[in-house]
Amino acid sequence: MWINDEPAMSLPLKECESRGIFETAVLTPETIAQVHLQVLLPAAKKRCLDVLLRADQSRKMVRDKLAKDGFPEDVIELALDYAQSFHYIDDRRFALNLIEREKDKKSRKEISARLREKGVREEDIAAAYEECPEVDPGDTIRALARKKGFSPENADRKQRDRFYQYLIRKGFSYGEITSAFSSAFSKYFPS
């Protein structure tokens, strides 16, 4: 449906006919509000719950999907508030789950960046990290080394440098890397 030559909302033809809305109809603000509350809001709530049924997602991710589906912003906010009131949307829980899933494979810095990309606020990220048992970055670094087939004892200078740069790009600090391979790396990267 277009209002004032701008796309405004999607509305099933049956709803248009039942409400007497036709191509050149003049819609009052009351009619638009009624359509939002009686037609679009239930559809947005259902779509919101369908999205969350498949996987836990952040509020921003669900908002983006509803906006892509053509729901007006005010209807999207009401649907999100509805889902959040039942804790179907919980950014802190979403962050905690992602941290738990990724903490053995990625650095804290990389996980935090990914959460920010998904629209999770800093305070929710910090709270999730407080709830999550801490993982030694050295364990993660050694796991990545095994996965990449890297052995610091058998690697030449170029391979060590390349792997070190890879870990830096993954968000690990110099100190975390050297302590992870303290015996093997210490002779190549003194503290």
For each residue, the residues with C-beta under 8 A, 3 or more apart:
1: 7 8 9 10 11 16 21
2: 5 6 7 8
3: 6 8 27 32
4:
5: 2
6: 2 3
7: 1 2 70
8: 1 2 3 32 72
9: 1 35 36 40 70 71 72 75
10: 1 69 70 71
11: 1 15 16 21 35 39 40
12: 15 16 39
13: 16 17
14: 17 18
15: 11 12 18 19 21 35 39
16: 1 11 12 13 19 21 22
17: 13 14 20 21
18: 14 15
19: 15 16 31 34 35
20: 17 25
21: 1 11 15 16 17 25 27 31
22: 16 25
23:
24:
25: 20 21 22
26:
27: 3 21 31 32
28: 31 32
29: 32 33
30: 33 34
31: 19 21 27 28 34 35
32: 3 8 27 28 29 35 36
33: 29 30 36 37
34: 19 30 31 37 38
35: 9 11 15 19 31 32 38 39 40
36: 9 32 33 39 40 41 72 74 75
37: 33 34 40 41
38: 34 35 41 42
39: 11 12 15 35 36 42 43
40: 9 11 35 36 37 43 44 71 72 75
41: 36 37 38 44 45 75 78 79
42: 38 39 45 46
43: 39 40 46 47 71
44: 40 41 47 48 66 71 75 76 78 79
45: 41 42 48 49 79 82 83
46: 42 43 49 50
47: 43 44 50 51 65 66 69 71 79
48: 44 45 51 52 62 66 79 80 82 83 88 89
49: 45 46 52 53 83 88
50: 46 47 53 54
51: 47 48 54 57 62 65 66
52: 48 49 55 56 57 62 83 88 89
53: 49 50
54: 50 51
55: 52
56: 52 93 94 97
57: 51 52 61 62 89 94 118
58: 61 62 89 91 94 115 118 119 120
59: 62 63 80 84 89 91 119
60: 63 64 118 119 120
61: 57 58 64 65 118 119
62: 48 51 52 57 58 59 65 66 80 83 89
63: 59 60 66 67 76 80 119
64: 60 61 67 68
65: 47 51 61 62 68 69
66: 44 47 48 51 62 63 69 71 76 79 80
67: 63 64 70 71 73 76
68: 64 65
69: 10 47 65 66
70: 7 9 10 67
71: 9 10 40 43 44 47 66 67 75 76 79
72: 8 9 36 40 75 76
73: 67 76 77
74: 36 77 78
75: 9 36 40 41 44 71 72 78 79
76: 44 63 66 67 71 72 73 79 80
77: 73 74 80 81
78: 41 44 74 75 81 82
79: 41 44 45 47 48 66 71 75 76 82 83
80: 48 59 62 63 66 76 77 83 84 89
81: 77 78 84 85
82: 45 48 78 79 85 86
83: 45 48 49 52 62 79 80 86 88 89
84: 59 80 81 87 88 89 90
85: 81 82
86: 82 83
87: 84 90 93
88: 48 49 52 83 84
89: 48 52 57 58 59 62 80 83 84
90: 84 87 93 94
91: 58 59 94 95 119 120 121 124
92: 95 96 124 127 128
93: 56 87 90 96 97
94: 56 57 58 90 91 97 98 118 120
95: 91 92 98 99 115 120 124 125 127 128
96: 92 93 99 100 128 131 132
97: 56 93 94 100 101
98: 94 95 101 102 111 114 115 118
99: 95 96 102 103 111 115 128 129 132
100: 96 97 103 132
101: 97 98
102: 98 99 105 106 110 111 114
103: 99 100 106 108 111 132 135 140
104: 135 139 140 143
105: 102 140 143 144
106: 102 103 110 111 114 140 170 171
107: 110 111 137 140 170 171 172 176
108: 103 111 112 129 137 171
109: 112 113 171 172
110: 102 106 107 113 114 170 171
111: 98 99 102 103 106 107 108 114 115
112: 108 109 115 116 125
113: 109 110 116 117 171
114: 98 102 106 110 111 117 118
115: 58 95 98 99 111 112 118 120 124 125 128
116: 112 113 119 120 122 125
117: 113 114
118: 57 58 60 61 94 98 114 115
119: 58 59 60 61 63 91 116
120: 58 60 91 94 95 115 116 124 125
121: 91 124 125
122: 116 125 126
123: 126 127
124: 91 92 95 115 120 121 127 128
125: 95 112 115 116 120 121 122 128 129
126: 122 123 129 130
127: 92 95 123 124 130 131
128: 92 95 96 99 115 124 125 131 132
129: 99 108 125 126 132
130: 126 127
131: 96 127 128
132: 96 99 100 103 128 129
133:
134:
135: 103 104 139 140
136: 139 140
137: 107 108 140 141 172 176 180
138: 141 142 176 179 180
139: 104 135 136 142 143 180
140: 103 104 105 106 107 135 136 137 143 144 172
141: 137 138 144 145 167 172 176 177 180 181
142: 138 139 145 146 180 181
143: 104 105 139 140 146 147
144: 105 140 141 147 148 167 170
145: 141 142 148 150 151 152 163 181
146: 142 143 149 150
147: 143 144
148: 144 145 163 166
149: 146
150: 145 146 155 159 163
151: 145 154 155
152: 145 155 160 163 181 184 185 188
153: 184
154: 151
155: 150 151 152 159 160 163
156: 159 160
157: 160 161 188
158: 161 162
159: 150 155 156 162 163
160: 152 155 156 157 163 164 185 188
161: 157 158 164 165
162: 158 159 165 166
163: 145 148 150 152 155 159 160 166 167
164: 160 161 167 168 177 189
165: 161 162 168 169
166: 148 162 163 169 170
167: 141 144 163 164 170 172 177
168: 164 165 171 172 174 177
169: 165 166
170: 106 107 110 144 166 167
171: 106 107 108 109 110 113 168
172: 107 109 137 140 141 167 168 176 177
173: 176 177
174: 168 177 178 189
175: 178 179 191
176: 107 137 138 141 172 173 179 180
177: 141 164 167 168 172 173 174 180 181 185 189
178: 174 175 181 182 185 186 189 191
179: 138 175 176 182
180: 137 138 139 141 142 176 177 185
181: 141 142 145 152 177 178 184 185 186
182: 178 179 185 186
183: 186
184: 152 153 181 187 188
185: 152 160 177 178 180 181 182 188 189
186: 178 181 182 183 189 190 191
187: 184 190
188: 152 157 160 184 185
189: 164 174 177 178 185 186
190: 186 187
191: 175 178 186
